[in-house]
């Protein structure tokens, strides 16, 4: 499981045994899961994306800032529809009773297919939310 995700290129990550510094020319790569992140400096969160198909080859990827691990996300997502998530645009935390959203939010990234760019990726399939992280690697 990926913890401590976030940062800028050249940020040092500590895993208790050593520090890792990965410079990717403007991007930071998480040393444990290999995901790339763009502009968050805090390193205490499990980042995730929720991919929702909006067209034939168009998937909106809604950013989730923390608590993106499956044990928290799947029960919390069960209360929400894809339309709810799309309306939120950019989310700090998904809870069953509320979507804690950024204000103002940034628009979702639009990609041709579901793409795991962070620690976890969730999609709506056959009427339920599923974790597709492992199938994307």
N, C-alpha and C positions, 0 to 999 in steps of 0.2 A: 504494500500500500504506500502511496506517495504522500508525504507530509512535508511541510516547509517549502511550499512552492511560491515562486514569485521573484521579482527582482529585475535588475537591469544587467546589460552585458558587463562583465567584469566583477559582478557581485560575488563575494565569497560565501559559500555555503558550508556549514559545519555539520558533520554527521556524528560527532562524539569522538571520532578517531582521527579525522584529518579534515582539512579545509579543501574545497574544490573550487577552482575559479575557471569559468568557461566563458570565453569571449567569442561571440558570434556576430560581430559587426552591427551592434544596435539591438540585438536580441539576447536574452539570457536563456540558457538551457538548464533545466532542472537536472542535477547530477544523478538523481535516483530513478526517475521515470523517463527522462529524456525529452520531456515536453518543453516547448518553447513558450515564453511569455513575453509580453511587450512592454508594459509600463507600470507594473505594480512593485513598490519597494518593500512591502511588508512580506515577511517570510514565515508567517504563522498559519497559513491557510491551505486547504485542499481545494484547488481550483477545478472547475468542471465546465462543460458546455452541454447545452441541451440543443440537439439538432432537430429541426422541424421542417419537413418538406413543404415548400410553398409554391413549387412549380415542377415541370418535368425533370429538369436537371438543376434545381435550385433548392438549397437547404439553408435556412436561417440558423445560425449558431448563436444562441443566447448564452452570454457569459454568466457564470455563477462564481462569486468571489470566495466564499468559504463554506465549510461543511459539505463539500461535494462528494464525499465518499458514499458508496452504495448503501451502507446500513442506515444512513441518515436520509439520503436523497430519495430512494425508492419509496419509502412510506410517505415522505413529505410530498413528492410529486403526485402520488395517487389522488390527492385532493384537487388537482389542477388539470385543466384541459390544455391542448396545444395553443388554443386561442388566448388563454390566460397568460401563458408563458410569453407568447409573441407580444402581447400588449405590454408586458413588463419591460421588455427590451434589454435591460441590463440589471442583474440581480445580485445583491449582496449575499442573501441567504434565502433558501426555500424552506418554509415551514408549512405544516398542514393547515395552519390557521391564517397564514399571511405570507405574502411575497415581500420581503424587505428589498426595495429597489433603490438604485442610485438615482439621484436627482441633480442635474438633468442626466438622463440615460444616454449612452451611446447606442447607435443602431447595431443590430446583430450583424455578424460577419456573414456574407452570402457566399457559399461554396457550391460546387457542382455535385457533391455527395457528402454524406456524413464523414467528418474528418476529426480524429482525436488529436487536438493540438495541446491539450492540457492533461491533467491527471486522469480525468474520467469523462466519458461521453455517454449521454442518454438520448434515446429516441423513443417516439411513440410508435408502437407496432401492435396491430390487432386490438386496439382499444386499451392498451396498457403501456406504461413507461418501462423500458428495459435498459439495462447497462450493456452497452456494446463495446466497451473499452477493449476487452481482450480480443475481440474479433477484428479490431482495427489495427492491431500491432503486427 
